[in-house]
């Protein structure tokens, strides 16, 4: 992933697995948060944003 950009969060979507890995600026790749089936995708950059993973992969 390109770390030189000024992006606060990156999301890596694995559609076949139904998961999203969320990487936040300042953290290491080991600090990624995995959102899977039954979870809700949220963002520290967008207060109030909440997307159930079931809707993302429907």
C-alpha positions in Angstrom: 0.0 0.0 0.0 1.1 3.5 -0.7 2.0 5.1 2.7 3.2 8.5 1.3 -0.3 9.7 0.5 -2.3 11.6 3.1 -5.1 9.0 3.4 -6.2 8.3 7.0 -7.7 4.9 6.3 -7.3 2.2 3.7 -9.6 -0.7 3.1 -8.7 -3.9 1.4 -11.8 -5.8 0.3 -11.7 -9.6 -0.2 -15.1 -10.1 -1.9 -14.8 -14.0 -2.2 -14.1 -14.2 1.6 -16.6 -11.5 2.5 -14.0 -9.6 4.6 -12.5 -6.1 4.7 -9.2 -5.3 6.3 -9.0 -1.7 7.6 -5.6 -0.1 8.0 -5.4 3.3 9.8 -2.6 5.8 9.3 0.1 5.5 12.0 -0.5 1.8 12.6 1.4 -1.1 11.3 0.1 -3.7 8.9 -0.2 -5.9 11.9 -2.7 -3.5 13.5 -5.3 -4.0 10.7 -8.9 -4.6 11.8 -10.7 -7.4 10.0 -14.5 -6.9 9.4 -16.2 -10.1 8.4 -19.6 -11.7 8.0 -22.0 -10.4 10.7 -19.7 -7.4 11.5 -20.3 -3.7 10.8 -17.8 -1.6 8.9 -17.2 1.8 10.7 -14.7 4.6 10.3 -12.9 6.8 12.7 -12.8 9.5 10.0 -16.6 9.5 9.4 -18.4 9.6 12.7 -21.7 7.9 12.5 -20.8 5.8 9.4 -21.8 2.2 9.9 -22.3 -0.3 7.1 -23.2 -3.9 7.9 -21.0 -6.2 6.0 -24.0 -8.2 4.8 -25.1 -5.1 2.8 -21.6 -4.6 1.4 -21.4 -8.1 0.0 -25.1 -8.5 -0.9 
